[in-house]
Amino acid sequence: MTTFARAVGVSLRTYYAPGRAALLDRFHAGFVGPGDLAFDIGAHVGDRTASFRRLGARVVAVEPQPLLARALRLIFRGDTGVTLVPALVGAEAGEAVLRLNTANPTVATASAAFIAAADGAAGWEGQHWDAEITRPVTTLDALAMRHGLPAFVKIDVEGFEATVLRGLTRPPRALSFEFTTIQRDVALECLGLLSGLGYRAFNACLGESMVFAHAVPVDVRAMASWLTALPHSANSGDVYAALASERLVP
């Protein structure tokens, strides 16, 4: 078994651990339901896609790593409610280099700045991006034009989040993007882009907790202040933005 295959096995055991499905479904029920469309940008092993499907939503799952895309085809084989797009998502269509971490495919990235930020950072010891491939790039707007405007978009692309959002002009009713404390500048850029798209309500979850950090939704300035004040050890989480604030109430 290759190093990559072993790493994918670890991801499958982690993200499909007993009890996690119920946690995801309770949380995602505030964003999608039967008949909705969701985009899973950076689908990895598809745990979020699976949750959206259990809630009755159709899913466009975007995953640029060929071996992970193959795994997703196996996981969702026969499910016509899942459309797999084996590509990157960016600011404009074309091609880009995806840098692979064969021992930890969770952190593959198209961002050289992300790799530079991780170099020597506490909590990121031992991470090595030891291979690269060129992958096609699409945009959120292009995906929406082809598949329909989604109700919810989840973005988890290791430092490429702002680039993804620059390819969006028609805002879905809610979305999320991953942040890391090694690249707060990317998160702050994302907030600015989302504010420009008309989002006024924000909340966040730390790590994989699926628990909102704020008792009520906050505005973009308060979210930016919260991100800036987080200790480095917080490491990562997800910011949620919605056009209607009631979707972000715990």
Secondary structure, DSSP 4 states (H G I P E B T S, - for coil): --HHHHHHHHHHHHHT-TTHHHHHHHHHTTT--TT-EEEEES-TT-HHHHHHHHTT-EEEEE---HHHHHHHHHHTTT-TTEEEE-SEE-SSSEEEEEEE-TT-GGG-BS-HHHHHHHTT-TT-TT----EEEEEEEE-HHHHHHHH---SEEEE--TT-HHHHHTT--S--SEEEEEEETT-HHHHHHHHHHHHHTT--EEEEEETT---BSSSS-B-HHHHHHHHHHS-GGG-EEEEEEESSGGGG--
